[in-house]
Amino acid sequence: MHARKRFGGDDRASATAPGGVVIRILVADDHPLFRDGLRTIATLEDGFELVGEAANGRDAVELALELEPDVVVMDLHMPELNGIEATRQIVSGRPNVGVLVLTMFEDDDSVFAAMRSGARGYLLKGAGHDEVARAIEAVARGEAIFGPAIAQRVIEFFSQRSQPPQPFPELTDREREILELIAQGRSNGEIALRLVLSQKTVRNNVSNIFTKLRVADRSQAIVRAREAGLGRI
């Protein structure tokens, strides 16, 4: 059902916070039940004012550009225009408007697509009343905020990205270990003693390394390895 509302005059849900600061909120969600829940939060919390509601992404963009709320609480899966693209258009047209994603989707693609589109916060729909209210306040202040499960995913993602990629991913761990020693200028005999391997095993691994790196001999392998940062003692 099409639902697009502006609130004003007697229909406006507003409460003045201590100090007179009011956070103006636009709700964008195609599910009436979730809009009702967010309307309740906006009505009950001191300092929140609900200025509009949208049931699809296109209306969300139009209302956000027209009303210039402090925070848009945005679902991702909506008709006509999804929440990612709606967020991108809102942030592009009104950079001062903060978007808080409130959705059921917690996969990495959704989380990082929302971040790239300019969303400042990301919560799952299982979040409680107090958590949603705190997130709205944080986004209104310009902070980035994530629910606990989402924050853990973000930490894991950037922690993995901060680790440099392994050189020569085609090599096994043992082959890479041997290549490291070759790059240090060690002979097969020295490598065998160092790794407690037979010389035959070392020779087989060296042969595999040459094949995988497409090099003709030890000197070419050393050059390739040192160019990749191996062999530093």
Secondary structure per residue as TSV (DSSP state, phi and psi in degrees):
chain	resnum	aa	ss	phi	psi
A	1	M	-	360.0	136.5
A	2	H	-	-70.5	126.5
A	3	A	-	-138.4	114.0
A	4	R	E	-142.0	117.4
A	5	K	E	-132.7	140.6
A	6	R	E	-111.8	143.6
A	7	F	-	-111.0	134.3
A	8	G	-	-162.1	163.1
A	9	G	G	58.8	-129.1
A	10	D	G	-72.7	-20.4
A	11	D	G	-83.2	-6.1
A	12	R	-	-79.8	131.3
A	13	A	E	-90.4	108.7
A	14	S	E	-143.8	153.1
A	15	A	-	-150.9	135.4
A	16	T	-	-86.0	126.2
A	17	A	-	-79.7	161.5
A	18	P	T	-56.0	130.7
A	19	G	T	90.8	-4.0
A	20	G	S	79.2	8.1
A	21	V	-	-86.0	124.2
A	22	V	-	-120.0	131.6
A	23	I	E	-95.5	118.4
A	24	R	E	-90.3	126.3
A	25	I	E	-121.1	136.7
A	26	L	E	-114.6	130.6
A	27	V	E	-104.5	129.5
A	28	A	E	-127.2	106.1
A	29	D	-	-159.8	136.7
A	30	D	S	-84.3	-4.6
A	31	H	-	-98.6	117.2
A	32	P	H	-56.2	-35.2
A	33	L	H	-61.8	-43.2
A	34	F	H	-71.7	-35.6
A	35	R	H	-63.3	-39.5
A	36	D	H	-61.5	-43.7
A	37	G	H	-63.6	-41.9
A	38	L	H	-70.6	-32.9
A	39	R	H	-63.7	-38.9
A	40	T	H	-63.5	-44.5
A	41	I	H	-60.4	-45.4
A	42	A	H	-65.3	-30.6
A	43	T	H	-78.6	-39.3
A	44	L	H	-83.1	-28.2
A	45	E	S	-81.0	127.8
A	46	D	T	-62.0	134.7
A	47	G	T	89.1	3.5
A	48	F	E	-106.3	142.9
A	49	E	E	-137.0	119.4
A	50	L	E	-83.3	116.7
A	51	V	E	-103.3	-13.7
A	52	G	E	-176.7	164.2
A	53	E	E	-136.3	144.6
A	54	A	E	-137.2	142.2
A	55	A	S	-106.4	3.9
A	56	N	S	-149.1	163.2
A	57	G	H	-65.9	-34.7
A	58	R	H	-66.4	-44.3
A	59	D	H	-64.5	-35.4
A	60	A	H	-60.0	-44.3
A	61	V	H	-63.8	-47.9
A	62	E	H	-61.8	-43.1
A	63	L	H	-69.0	-38.8
A	64	A	H	-64.1	-41.7
A	65	L	H	-68.8	-33.3
A	66	E	H	-78.8	-46.3
A	67	L	H	-90.4	-20.6
A	68	E	-	48.3	59.9
A	69	P	-	-68.4	166.0
A	70	D	S	-75.1	-37.4
A	71	V	E	-138.1	134.8
A	72	V	E	-107.5	122.6
A	73	V	E	-92.9	112.6
A	74	M	E	-117.1	126.0
A	75	D	-	-81.0	155.8
A	76	L	S	-90.0	-39.0
A	77	H	S	-97.6	98.2
A	78	M	-	-137.2	154.7
A	79	P	S	-72.2	161.7
A	80	E	S	71.9	-45.4
A	81	L	S	-153.5	124.4
A	82	N	-	-72.4	165.3
A	83	G	H	-64.7	-29.5
A	84	I	H	-64.8	-50.6
A	85	E	H	-68.8	-37.0
A	86	A	H	-62.0	-42.2
A	87	T	H	-61.1	-45.0
A	88	R	H	-59.0	-44.0
A	89	Q	H	-69.5	-38.1
A	90	I	H	-65.3	-48.2
A	91	V	H	-64.9	-35.4
A	92	S	H	-67.2	-41.7
A	93	G	H	-83.5	-30.2
A	94	R	-	-136.5	79.7
A	95	P	T	-58.7	-22.6
A	96	N	T	-81.5	-9.6
A	97	V	-	-82.2	126.7
A	98	G	E	-92.6	135.6
A	99	V	E	-109.1	125.8
A	100	L	E	-109.7	114.0
A	101	V	E	-79.1	129.8
A	102	L	E	-129.4	107.2
A	103	T	E	-147.2	171.4
A	104	M	S	-92.2	-10.0
A	105	F	-	-89.8	125.3
A	106	E	-	-123.8	15.3
A	107	D	S	-73.2	155.7
A	108	D	H	-58.2	-39.9
A	109	D	H	-59.8	-44.1
A	110	S	H	-67.4	-44.7
A	111	V	H	-59.0	-50.3
A	112	F	H	-79.2	-25.5
A	113	A	H	-66.5	-39.7
A	114	A	H	-64.5	-41.9
A	115	M	H	-63.8	-43.3
A	116	R	H	-65.5	-29.9
A	117	S	H	-77.1	-11.6
A	118	G	T	113.2	4.7
A	119	A	-	-64.2	141.0
A	120	R	S	-94.4	-17.7
A	121	G	E	-146.3	160.4
A	122	Y	E	-149.5	114.4
A	123	L	E	-125.3	154.4
A	124	L	E	-90.9	154.2
A	125	K	T	-69.0	-8.0
A	126	G	T	-80.6	-3.4
A	127	A	-	-63.2	144.3
A	128	G	-	-78.2	170.4
A	129	H	H	-53.0	-50.5
A	130	D	H	-64.6	-38.9
A	131	E	H	-65.7	-41.6
A	132	V	H	-64.5	-43.1
A	133	A	H	-62.2	-43.6
A	134	R	H	-64.1	-38.2
A	135	A	H	-66.5	-40.4
A	136	I	H	-60.7	-44.6
A	137	E	H	-62.8	-41.6
A	138	A	H	-65.6	-44.6
A	139	V	H	-63.8	-39.1
A	140	A	H	-62.4	-30.0
A	141	R	T	-81.7	-3.1
A	142	G	T	90.9	9.4
A	143	E	-	-85.3	158.9
A	144	A	-	-98.3	134.4
A	145	I	E	-142.4	141.4
A	146	F	E	-135.9	146.8
A	147	G	-	-64.1	160.7
A	148	P	H	-53.0	-46.2
A	149	A	H	-65.9	-39.3
A	150	I	H	-70.9	-40.4
A	151	A	H	-59.0	-40.0
A	152	Q	H	-64.2	-39.1
A	153	R	H	-65.5	-40.0
A	154	V	H	-64.6	-43.7
A	155	I	H	-61.3	-46.2
A	156	E	H	-63.4	-40.3
A	157	F	H	-61.3	-50.4
A	158	F	H	-74.3	-26.8
A	159	S	H	-67.3	-38.7
A	160	Q	H	-69.1	-39.8
A	161	R	H	-69.0	-25.7
A	162	S	H	-74.2	-17.4
A	163	Q	S	-83.6	126.4
A	164	P	-	-63.4	145.1
A	165	P	-	-64.9	147.6
A	166	Q	-	-67.1	133.4
A	167	P	S	-70.0	148.8
A	168	F	-	52.8	64.2
A	169	P	T	-62.2	-16.3
A	170	E	T	-72.5	-15.3
A	171	L	S	-86.0	150.7
A	172	T	-	-75.8	167.9
A	173	D	H	-59.0	-42.0
A	174	R	H	-64.7	-43.0
A	175	E	H	-64.2	-38.5
A	176	R	H	-66.8	-37.5
A	177	E	H	-63.1	-42.2
A	178	I	H	-69.6	-38.5
A	179	L	H	-62.6	-37.5
A	180	E	H	-58.2	-43.4
A	181	L	H	-72.5	-35.2
A	182	I	H	-61.4	-43.3
A	183	A	H	-64.5	-23.7
A	184	Q	T	-81.4	-2.7
A	185	G	T	88.5	15.9
A	186	R	-	-83.6	145.2
A	187	S	-	-79.9	168.5
A	188	N	H	-59.0	-40.0
A	189	G	H	-62.4	-42.6
A	190	E	H	-66.2	-38.8
A	191	I	H	-64.5	-42.3
A	192	A	H	-60.2	-44.0
A	193	L	H	-65.5	-42.5
A	194	R	H	-64.0	-41.8
A	195	L	H	-99.4	2.8
A	196	V	T	55.2	55.2
A	197	L	-	-125.4	160.8
A	198	S	-	-76.1	154.8
A	199	Q	H	-63.9	-31.5
A	200	K	H	-62.7	-43.4
A	201	T	H	-61.7	-42.3
A	202	V	H	-62.8	-45.1
A	203	R	H	-59.8	-42.5
A	204	N	H	-61.6	-43.5
A	205	N	H	-65.3	-41.2
A	206	V	H	-61.3	-42.6
A	207	S	H	-61.5	-42.9
A	208	N	H	-62.9	-39.6
A	209	I	H	-62.0	-46.8
A	210	F	H	-59.6	-41.6
A	211	T	H	-65.2	-47.4
A	212	K	H	-68.3	-35.4
A	213	L	H	-85.5	-7.3
A	214	R	T	57.7	49.6
A	215	V	-	-117.6	155.6
A	216	A	S	-89.0	-28.7
A	217	D	S	-154.4	-177.1
A	218	R	H	-63.6	-40.7
A	219	S	H	-64.3	-39.1
A	220	Q	H	-67.2	-37.6
A	221	A	H	-63.6	-39.9
A	222	I	H	-63.0	-43.2
A	223	V	H	-60.8	-48.0
A	224	R	H	-60.3	-43.6
A	225	A	H	-65.9	-43.2
A	226	R	H	-70.1	-31.9
A	227	E	H	-64.0	-28.8
A	228	A	T	-88.8	2.9
A	229	G	T	93.1	7.5
A	230	L	-	-86.3	163.1
A	231	G	-	86.1	8.3
A	232	R	-	-85.5	121.9
A	233	I	-	-97.5	360.0
